[in-house]
Amino acid sequence: MTPDHKRNWKCQECYCKMPKVGNSNTPLRPKDSDVALEQSPSSENSNITFRVKNIPNRTMDISCSDILGDTAIEDNMERETINSGMITNLTLQNISEVIAQKLKENNQNIVLQIQTTIQAEISKAINELRNELNQETNIIKEKDKQRKIEIEKLNNKIEKLKNENESLKNEMNELGKKITSTAPINDYYAECNSKRIVLHGLSELYRESESDLHNRIVTVFRDIMNVDLTGYIEDFYRIGRNKTMNRPLVIELISKRMTKYLVNNNYYFKKTGLLVTEFLDRAARMERKKIWEQVLTARKKGLHAVIKNNKLYVDGKPYTHESKANETAKTPAPPQTRVERRKTDHSEETKCSKVKEYSFRNPRTTV
């Protein structure tokens, strides 16, 4: 049954109890249940047959029943029994139709609920995936930021290292320039040393002032060499340890000419207990020591060896490594006898003693 049929449906018993309207002029309608079944329109549910209700014709009044008599009453009773059977059949069919419709509605509702639940679960899963993706993207972004910060720090460190390398390069270049510029410094020291002389053997007095020592130096050179050094002496100081007496005295003069004159004419100081020599720094003293050893070896061999301008001259020729190699290549001298050895040893001792008297003293630290 459709909802319209449900609304318009009325109970037959209640309808029979209702007061009748006079319809004596209306004719009786024939039985049309079969026609209605045949003319029922085809619907979606073709297997269900819809039948029209046959409402009993109760329009006859009491007056009509009185007129017709018992025959009319019997006909009405037969019709009522037929109509009641039809009504029961129709009610069962209507109930089955209602059940089928309700089942369809329930199925539709179940399908809708399933669809809604599936959609909700899908939406939840999509939201969860989105949240996970957002979290992962946020983590990746944070890592990228940290990496950028680390890269910036590394770039700053690299720039600092580059600056340090550049500064070190500049310092190296400056040091190289200074090293290259040490040559003029060495020239300056050599020039200063060329203006200095060393006076050996001058007595060292207790608590002697500089002016007294200056006057003594001037008088010594005036008495021995007849040279007045007033105005030529720029500075003077003693070298060596304080414990030793009569330490050597370094005298710095103003002009090179005066220093050369005093060194070249140092023979005036013979037999006076004093000695004038040129000033040598530590490196020059080491070189002079090596040269002097070569002089002694050459003199032992009977050669004439002399030092001139910090160079060794053997037999009037400058002594070089080539000449040394030639000497070593020569044949050795014949062996000497005991007497000759004694004579040579005695002569060498006397020569060494004389050399020590007029030679430079052992190198000492400058003050």
C-alpha positions in Angstrom: 0.0 0.0 0.0 1.0 3.5 -0.8 0.9 6.2 1.8 -2.2 7.7 0.1 -4.0 4.4 0.3 -3.1 4.1 3.9 -4.6 7.6 4.6 -7.8 6.9 2.7 -8.3 3.4 4.0 -11.3 3.0 6.4 -12.4 0.1 8.4 -15.5 -1.7 6.9 -17.2 -2.2 10.2 -16.8 1.4 11.2 -18.0 2.4 7.7 -21.1 0.2 8.0 -22.0 1.7 11.3 -21.9 5.2 9.8 -25.4 6.7 8.8 -26.2 6.1 5.2 -27.1 8.8 2.6 -30.0 8.3 0.4 -28.7 7.0 -2.9 -31.8 5.3 -4.3 -31.3 6.7 -7.7 -27.7 5.2 -8.1 -27.6 1.9 -9.9 -25.6 -1.1 -8.7 -22.1 -1.4 -10.0 -20.9 -4.7 -11.5 -18.0 -6.7 -10.1 -14.8 -5.2 -11.7 -12.0 -6.9 -9.7 -10.7 -8.9 -12.7 -10.8 -5.8 -14.9 -8.9 -3.8 -12.4 -6.3 -6.5 -12.2 -5.9 -6.7 -15.9 -5.8 -2.9 -16.3 -3.2 -2.3 -13.5 -0.3 -0.4 -14.9 3.1 -2.0 -15.1 5.5 -0.6 -12.5 9.0 -1.3 -11.4 7.8 -4.2 -9.2 6.0 -6.1 -12.0 5.8 -9.3 -9.8 3.4 -7.5 -7.4 -0.3 -7.2 -8.4 -2.3 -4.2 -7.1 -6.0 -4.8 -6.7 -8.7 -2.3 -6.2 -10.9 -2.6 -3.1 -14.4 -3.7 -3.8 -16.5 -1.6 -1.4 -19.9 -3.2 -0.8 -22.9 -1.2 -2.0 -24.8 -0.4 1.1 -26.8 2.5 -0.3 -30.1 0.8 -0.1 -32.4 2.0 2.7 -34.6 0.1 4.9 -37.5 1.0 2.7 -35.8 -0.7 -0.2 -35.3 -3.8 1.8 -38.8 -3.8 2.8 -39.9 -3.5 -0.8 -37.6 -6.3 -2.2 -38.1 -8.6 0.7 -36.0 -11.6 1.7 -34.4 -11.9 -1.7 -32.6 -8.6 -1.4 -31.3 -9.5 2.0 -30.0 -12.8 0.8 -28.2 -11.1 -2.1 -26.6 -8.6 0.3 -25.4 -11.3 2.6 -23.8 -13.2 -0.3 -22.1 -10.0 -1.5 -20.8 -9.2 2.0 -19.2 -12.7 2.3 -17.5 -12.3 -1.1 -16.3 -8.8 -0.2 -14.9 -9.9 3.2 -12.8 -12.6 1.5 -11.5 -10.2 -1.0 -10.7 -7.7 1.8 -8.7 -10.3 3.7 -6.7 -11.2 0.5 -6.1 -7.6 -0.1 -4.8 -6.9 3.4 -2.3 -9.8 3.2 -1.0 -8.5 -0.1 -0.8 -5.0 1.3 1.1 -6.2 4.3 3.6 -8.1 2.1 4.0 -5.0 0.0 4.5 -2.8 3.0 7.1 -5.3 4.3 8.9 -5.4 1.0 8.9 -1.6 0.9 10.2 -1.4 4.4 12.9 -3.9 3.6 13.9 -1.8 0.6 14.0 1.3 2.8 15.9 -0.5 5.4 18.3 -1.8 2.8 18.7 1.7 1.4 19.2 3.1 4.9 21.8 0.4 5.6 23.6 1.2 2.3 23.5 4.9 3.1 24.9 4.2 6.6 27.6 2.0 5.2 28.5 4.6 2.6 28.6 7.3 5.3 30.7 5.2 7.6 33.0 4.3 4.7 33.3 7.9 3.7 33.9 8.9 7.3 36.6 6.3 7.7 38.1 7.3 4.3 38.0 11.0 5.4 39.6 10.1 8.7 42.4 8.1 7.0 42.9 11.0 4.5 43.1 13.4 7.5 45.6 11.2 9.3 47.7 10.9 6.1 47.6 14.6 5.7 48.6 15.1 9.3 51.4 12.7 9.0 52.6 14.3 5.7 52.4 17.7 7.4 54.4 16.5 10.3 57.0 14.9 8.0 57.2 18.1 5.9 57.6 20.2 9.1 60.4 17.8 10.3 62.1 18.1 6.9 61.7 21.9 6.9 63.3 22.0 10.4 66.1 19.8 9.2 66.6 22.0 6.2 66.8 25.0 8.4 69.3 23.3 10.7 71.4 22.3 7.6 71.2 25.9 6.3 72.4 27.2 9.7 75.2 24.6 9.7 76.2 25.5 6.1 76.3 29.2 7.1 78.5 28.3 10.1 80.8 26.3 7.8 80.9 29.2 5.3 81.8 31.6 8.1 84.5 29.2 9.3 85.8 28.9 5.7 85.9 32.7 5.4 87.7 33.0 8.7 90.2 30.4 7.6 90.6 32.2 4.3 91.3 35.5 6.1 93.7 33.7 8.4 95.5 32.2 5.4 95.7 35.6 3.7 97.0 37.2 6.9 99.6 34.3 7.2 100.6 34.8 3.6 101.0 38.5 4.2 103.1 37.8 7.3 105.2 35.3 5.4 105.7 37.9 2.7 106.7 40.5 5.3 109.1 38.0 6.9 110.5 37.2 3.5 111.0 40.9 2.9 112.6 41.2 6.3 114.9 38.3 5.6 115.8 39.9 2.3 116.3 43.1 4.1 118.7 41.6 6.6 121.5 42.1 4.1 121.6 45.8 4.7 121.3 45.2 8.4 124.4 42.9 8.2 126.1 45.6 6.1 125.2 48.1 8.8 126.7 45.9 11.6 129.7 45.3 9.4 130.2 49.0 8.9 129.8 49.6 12.7 132.3 46.9 13.4 134.8 48.4 11.0 134.9 51.5 13.2 135.8 49.5 16.4 139.1 48.3 17.8 140.0 46.1 20.8 142.7 47.2 23.3 144.1 44.2 25.2 146.0 44.5 28.5 144.8 47.8 29.8 144.5 47.6 33.6 141.0 47.7 35.1 140.8 49.9 38.2 138.3 49.6 41.0 135.3 52.0 40.6 136.8 53.9 37.7 134.6 56.5 36.1 134.1 56.8 32.3 135.8 60.1 32.1 138.9 58.8 33.9 139.0 55.7 31.6 138.5 58.0 28.6 141.4 60.2 29.7 143.6 57.1 30.3 142.8 55.8 26.7 143.8 59.1 25.2 147.0 59.3 27.2 148.0 55.7 26.2 147.6 56.3 22.5 149.3 59.7 22.8 152.3 58.2 24.7 152.7 55.1 22.5 151.6 56.1 19.0 151.7 59.9 19.3 148.1 60.0 18.2 145.5 62.3 19.9 142.1 60.6 20.0 140.3 63.5 21.7 137.1 63.9 19.6 137.5 60.5 17.8 136.2 58.2 20.6 132.4 57.7 20.4 131.9 54.8 22.8 133.9 52.3 24.8 133.1 49.2 26.9 134.7 46.1 28.2 133.9 42.5 27.1 134.2 39.3 29.1 133.3 38.2 32.6 133.5 40.6 35.5 135.6 38.2 37.5 138.5 38.3 35.2 141.0 41.2 35.5 142.1 43.4 32.7 139.3 42.6 30.4 139.6 43.6 26.7 138.3 47.1 26.0 136.3 47.8 22.9 136.7 51.3 21.5 134.3 52.7 18.9 135.7 55.5 16.8 134.1 58.0 14.5 136.1 57.5 11.3 137.2 54.3 9.6 140.5 55.9 8.6 141.6 56.2 12.2 140.6 52.6 13.0 142.6 51.4 9.9 145.6 53.5 10.9 145.6 52.2 14.5 145.2 48.5 13.4 147.9 48.7 10.7 150.4 50.4 13.2 149.7 48.1 16.1 153.4 47.2 16.1 154.1 50.3 18.3 152.6 48.4 21.2 155.3 45.7 21.2 157.0 45.2 24.5 154.4 47.4 26.2 152.1 44.8 27.6 149.3 46.1 25.4 147.9 45.0 22.0 145.5 46.6 19.5 143.4 44.4 17.2 140.4 44.8 15.0 136.9 44.1 16.4 135.3 40.8 15.4 131.8 39.7 16.3 131.0 36.1 17.1 130.4 34.9 13.5 133.6 36.6 12.4 135.5 35.1 15.3 134.3 31.6 14.3 135.4 32.2 10.7 138.7 33.6 11.8 139.2 30.6 14.0 138.7 28.3 11.1 141.0 30.3 8.9 143.7 30.3 11.6 143.5 26.5 11.9 144.2 26.4 8.1 147.1 28.8 8.6 148.6 26.5 11.2 148.2 23.4 8.9 149.8 25.3 6.0 152.7 26.5 8.1 153.3 22.9 9.4 153.8 21.9 5.8 156.4 24.6 5.4 154.2 27.0 3.4 154.0 30.8 3.8 150.5 31.5 5.1 149.1 34.9 5.9 145.6 36.3 6.7 144.6 39.5 4.7 141.1 41.0 4.8 139.7 37.8 6.4 141.2 35.7 3.7 144.0 33.1 3.7 146.9 33.6 1.4 149.3 30.7 0.9 152.5 31.6 -0.9 151.0 34.8 -2.1 147.9 33.2 -3.6 144.4 33.0 -2.1 143.6 29.7 -0.5 140.5 28.0 -2.0 138.8 24.6 -1.9 140.4 23.7 -5.2 143.9 24.3 -3.9 143.0 22.3 -0.8 141.9 19.4 -3.1 145.1 19.6 -5.1 147.2 19.5 -1.9 145.4 16.4 -0.7 145.9 14.7 -4.1 149.7 15.2 -3.8 151.9 12.4 -2.5 152.5 12.4 1.3 155.9 13.6 2.6 158.5 11.0 3.6 158.6 9.9 7.3 160.8 11.9 9.6 163.3 10.6 12.1 163.0 11.1 15.9 165.5 14.0 16.0 163.8 15.8 13.2 160.4 15.3 14.9 161.8 16.7 18.1 163.2 19.7 16.2 159.9 20.3 14.4 157.9 19.9 17.5 160.1 22.4 19.4 159.9 24.9 16.6 156.1 24.5 16.4 155.8 25.0 20.1 157.8 28.2 19.9 155.8 29.4 17.0 152.6 28.7 18.7 153.7 30.5 21.8 154.6 33.6 19.8 151.3 33.3 17.9 149.4 33.2 21.2 151.2 36.3 22.4 150.2 38.3 19.4 147.0 36.5 18.4 143.4 37.2 19.3 142.1 35.9 22.5 139.5 33.2 22.8 136.0 34.3 21.7 134.0 35.8 24.5 130.5 36.9 24.8 130.0 40.6 23.9 128.4 42.9 26.5 
